[in-house]
């Protein structure tokens, strides 16, 4: 493998300053303010949980992508390739399909097992979608879950966060810690958190193996898109 491609695993241009700043952006501003202050305001304004959730997701996407750019990239004149936005080998398409299948099966097993301790399949997002199934609402839900969320989440959690941890702690700890953080930030969708952790592991592994975040974005989008379709059909 070309060392220029795999260099991201060994070193980066950031310090604790960028890491702490972006974690604060996530845990204080996104979780503390957007999810618990802005989202209820969106819901009251729009009168629909699905619409407010979609607008909240778009708001978070803008905030986190802007954070990565203005905190991690622009000050050091770095390109987006530093957070994994680069091409990947054609052979990885087979891996993408395999990882997608494994994640779907694993997520189903995790949800079934956790159901024995009281976990449920429904949450406010699925309920909002099922209450008003139209072509428009399905389209909105699909775009939000299968396109917007995978792109900004993979740039932030794998492109920046996983890479920062990878260069300092090695692959195993980086996968574990980045997946734990990825799980926690999905509060308050508590019932999906076990599957979120598993997803975090698969997405980080896909980035690790392909040297690009795009396989993780594709897997993430496929799994979320299938979940939307199954929710509508259910």
C-alpha positions in Angstrom: 0.0 0.0 0.0 1.3 3.5 -0.9 2.7 5.1 2.2 1.1 8.5 1.2 -2.3 6.8 1.3 -1.8 5.1 4.7 0.0 8.0 6.3 -3.2 9.2 8.0 -3.0 6.2 10.4 0.4 7.2 11.7 0.3 11.0 12.1 -1.9 14.0 11.7 -1.6 17.8 11.9 -3.7 18.3 15.0 -3.2 18.6 18.7 -5.4 18.3 21.8 -6.8 21.8 21.0 -8.7 20.7 17.9 -9.8 17.4 19.6 -11.2 19.1 22.7 -12.8 22.0 20.7 -14.7 19.6 18.4 -15.8 17.4 21.3 -17.1 20.5 23.1 -18.9 21.5 19.9 -20.6 18.1 19.8 -21.3 17.5 23.5 -22.1 21.0 24.6 -23.5 22.8 21.6 -25.0 19.9 19.5 -26.3 17.7 22.3 -26.9 20.3 25.0 -28.3 23.1 22.9 -29.5 21.9 19.5 -31.0 18.6 20.6 -32.6 19.8 23.8 -33.4 23.5 23.0 -33.5 24.0 19.2 -35.2 20.7 18.3 -38.2 21.3 20.7 -38.5 24.7 19.2 -38.5 23.2 15.7 -41.2 20.7 16.8 -43.4 23.5 18.2 -42.9 25.5 15.0 -43.5 22.7 12.5 -45.9 20.6 14.6 -44.4 17.4 13.2 -41.7 15.2 14.8 -40.4 14.0 11.5 -40.0 17.4 10.0 -38.4 18.8 13.1 -36.1 15.8 13.3 -35.0 16.3 9.7 -34.4 20.0 10.2 -32.5 19.3 13.4 -30.3 16.8 11.5 -29.6 19.3 8.8 -28.7 21.9 11.5 -26.3 19.5 13.1 -24.8 18.6 9.8 -24.0 22.3 9.0 -22.6 22.8 12.6 -20.3 19.8 12.6 -19.1 20.1 9.0 -18.4 23.8 9.6 -16.6 22.8 12.9 -14.3 20.4 11.1 -13.5 23.0 8.5 -13.0 26.0 10.7 -11.3 24.1 13.6 -9.3 21.3 11.9 -8.8 22.2 8.3 -8.8 25.9 7.5 -6.4 27.1 10.2 -3.7 24.6 8.9 -4.6 25.0 5.3 -5.5 21.3 5.0 -7.7 19.7 2.3 -10.8 17.6 2.9 -8.6 14.5 2.1 -7.2 14.9 5.6 -10.6 13.7 6.9 -10.8 10.8 4.5 -12.6 12.3 1.6 -10.6 10.5 -1.1 -11.3 7.8 -3.7 -11.1 4.1 -2.8 -10.2 1.0 -4.8 -12.9 -0.7 -6.9 -12.2 -4.0 -5.1 -13.7 -2.5 -2.0 -17.2 -2.6 -3.4 -17.3 -6.2 -2.6 -16.3 -5.4 1.0 -18.9 -2.7 1.2 -21.7 -5.2 0.4 -20.3 -7.7 2.9 -19.9 -5.2 5.7 -23.4 -3.9 5.0 -24.9 -7.4 5.3 -22.9 -8.1 8.4 -24.0 -4.8 10.0 -27.7 -5.5 9.2 -27.6 -9.0 10.6 -25.6 -7.9 13.6 -28.0 -5.0 14.3 -31.0 -7.2 14.2 -29.4 -9.7 16.6 -28.4 -6.9 19.0 -31.9 -5.5 19.0 -33.4 -8.9 19.5 -31.1 -9.7 22.4 -31.6 -6.4 24.1 -35.3 -6.7 23.7 -35.1 -9.4 26.5 -34.1 -6.6 28.9 -36.8 -4.3 27.9 -35.4 -2.6 24.8 -37.9 -1.7 22.1 -37.7 -1.2 18.3 -39.7 2.0 18.2 -38.7 5.6 19.0 -40.0 9.1 18.3 -38.5 9.0 14.8 -40.1 5.7 13.7 -43.4 6.6 15.3 -43.5 10.0 13.5 -42.8 8.3 10.2 -45.4 5.6 10.7 -48.1 8.1 11.7 -48.0 10.0 8.4 -46.8 7.8 5.5 -46.8 9.8 2.3 -44.4 10.0 -0.6 -43.1 13.3 0.7 -42.6 12.1 4.3 -40.8 8.9 3.1 -38.6 11.0 0.8 -37.8 13.4 3.6 -36.9 10.6 6.0 -34.9 8.8 3.3 -32.8 11.8 2.4 -32.2 12.7 6.0 -31.3 9.1 7.1 -29.6 7.7 4.0 -27.7 10.8 2.7 -27.4 13.7 5.1 -26.6 11.8 8.3 -24.1 9.4 6.8 -22.0 12.1 5.1 -21.7 14.5 8.1 -21.3 11.7 10.7 -18.6 9.9 8.8 -16.6 13.1 8.2 -16.8 14.1 11.8 -16.7 10.7 13.7 -14.5 8.7 11.4 -12.7 11.3 9.3 -11.6 13.5 12.2 -12.3 11.7 15.5 -11.3 8.2 14.6 -8.2 9.5 12.8 -7.1 11.6 15.8 -7.5 8.6 18.1 -5.9 6.2 15.6 -2.6 8.1 15.4 -2.3 8.3 19.2 -3.8 5.1 20.5 -3.7 2.6 17.7 -6.5 0.9 15.8 -8.2 -1.1 18.5 -8.6 1.6 21.1 -9.5 4.1 18.3 -12.3 1.9 17.1 -13.6 1.3 20.6 -13.5 4.9 21.8 -14.8 6.4 18.6 -17.6 3.9 18.6 -18.5 4.7 22.2 -18.6 8.4 21.5 -20.7 7.8 18.4 -23.1 5.8 20.5 -23.4 8.4 23.3 -24.1 11.2 20.9 -27.2 9.5 19.6 -28.9 10.3 22.9 -31.9 10.5 23.3 -32.6 7.6 20.9 -31.7 5.2 23.6 -33.2 2.0 22.1 -30.9 2.2 19.0 -27.7 2.8 21.0 -26.5 -0.9 20.9 -26.9 -1.0 17.1 -25.2 2.5 16.9 -22.1 1.1 18.7 -21.9 -1.9 16.3 -22.3 0.5 13.4 -19.5 2.7 14.8 -17.2 -0.4 14.8 -18.1 -1.3 11.2 -17.8 2.2 9.9 -14.4 2.7 11.5 -13.2 -0.7 10.2 -14.3 0.3 6.7 -12.3 3.5 6.9 -9.3 1.6 8.3 -9.4 -0.9 5.5 -10.2 1.4 2.6 -8.3 4.6 3.6 -11.4 6.5 2.6 -14.6 7.5 4.5 -16.7 6.8 1.4 -17.2 3.1 2.0 -18.4 3.9 5.5 -20.7 6.6 4.1 -22.2 4.1 1.6 -22.6 1.3 4.2 -24.1 3.9 6.6 -26.5 5.1 4.0 -27.6 1.7 2.8 -28.3 0.5 6.4 -30.2 3.7 7.2 -32.1 3.6 3.9 -33.2 0.0 4.4 -34.3 0.9 8.0 -36.5 3.7 6.6 -38.1 1.4 4.1 -38.7 -1.3 6.7 -40.2 1.2 9.1 -42.6 2.4 6.4 -43.6 -1.1 5.5 -43.9 -2.1 9.1 
